Amino acid sequence: RQTLALLPHSGLYNLYGPTEAAIDVTHWTCVEEGKDTVPIGQPIANLQAYVLDAELNPVSPGVTGELYLGGVGLARGYHRRPSLTAERFVTSPFGAGQRLYRTGDLARQRENGVIEYAGRIDHQVKIRGLRIELGEIEARLQEQADVREAVVVAAEGQLVAYLVAEQPDSLAAIKAHLAAVLPDYMVPSQWVLLERMPLSPNGKLDRKALPKPQLGQSSREYQAP
């Protein structure tokens, strides 16, 4: 919204794609839709994108599944890693011998075929029997004006939120807003304020370099059920 408002005569595009599919796979021309997410769009020429369930069946529009990619852009595999190649590059159920790449990304399609990114499969966690999508918590944090960056991780059965905030003293308001839009089990119990997020050499978030939180231990003596 800020970019479109400040640069009304410029084009803003969202290009999605992993290295295993020659980087750019889908394209979206950004427009103001009044939503808090930006779609990744539709496949570019000579490539295909499918949202499938665990049995490689297409899911209905609006239903979240795993994003698979096909077409001429796919890599041959991983160099000298045949087992990983067999795991990530699978035979397509839609053609004679073509391959699909399993992205590990969650996505859903609109009725018109436009794809919305929904997070990473490996960022889904289960805490106290409840399945939680960490990306959804991050999205709800990042939609707040006082939050510049947000990352949520699971550690020792607790949710930990790392924030780069405009005003450090706004943390109470940030927590209150999150509690108003998410169920209580999706509200992090630990909060860490950072001046900046740690980045890898290629400029991506380095989750392994996030500081370890001081996870509180219960002071109550354990009683057997």
C-alpha positions, 0 to 999 in steps of 0.5 A: 500500500505504501509503495503504490501510494508513494510511486503511483506511476511505477509498476510493482510485481511479485515474482515467486519461485525456488532455485529448483525451478529456475527462480521465477515461476509465478507472476503477480502485478500488485494492485490495491485489493484491500487485503492484508496479503499479496498473491504470488499470481499465476505461472509464467509461460511454459511452467505449471503450478498445482495445489495438491493434497497428500495423495497428489489430488488437486484441492478445491479453490480456497483449500490449502495444499502443497504447491507443486511446480512443473514445466521446462524450468525444473532442475534435473535434481540435486548434485550427487544427492539421489535420495533427496532428488527422489524425495522432492522431484516426483512423477506428475499424475497429470501427464506421461512421465513428466516430473513435478517439484515439491516446493514444501510451500503451502498455498491456495487458489482463488476461483480465478486460479490466482495463487496465494502463498500460505507459508511453509509446511515445516513452519507448521507446529503442534503444541499441546495437540493444536496445529499452529501455522506460524506464518499466520501469527507472523502475518497478524503481527506484521499488519500492525503499524508498530511492527516492522518485522516479525518472526515466530518460532516454536521452542520447548512447547512454547511460541516465541515472537521476535519483533523489530518494532517502531516503538519498543514501548508499544509491545503491550498494544501489539500483544493486545491486538494479537489476542483480539484477532487470534485464539489464545493458543496462537498468542506467543508466551515469550517475546523478544525485541530486536534492533534488527533481524539476523540475515544470512549472506544472501540477505534472507532471514537466518532463523538459526541465528535468532537469540535463544529466548529465556524460557520461563520454568514453572515455579509450581511443584509437579503433582501427578494427575 
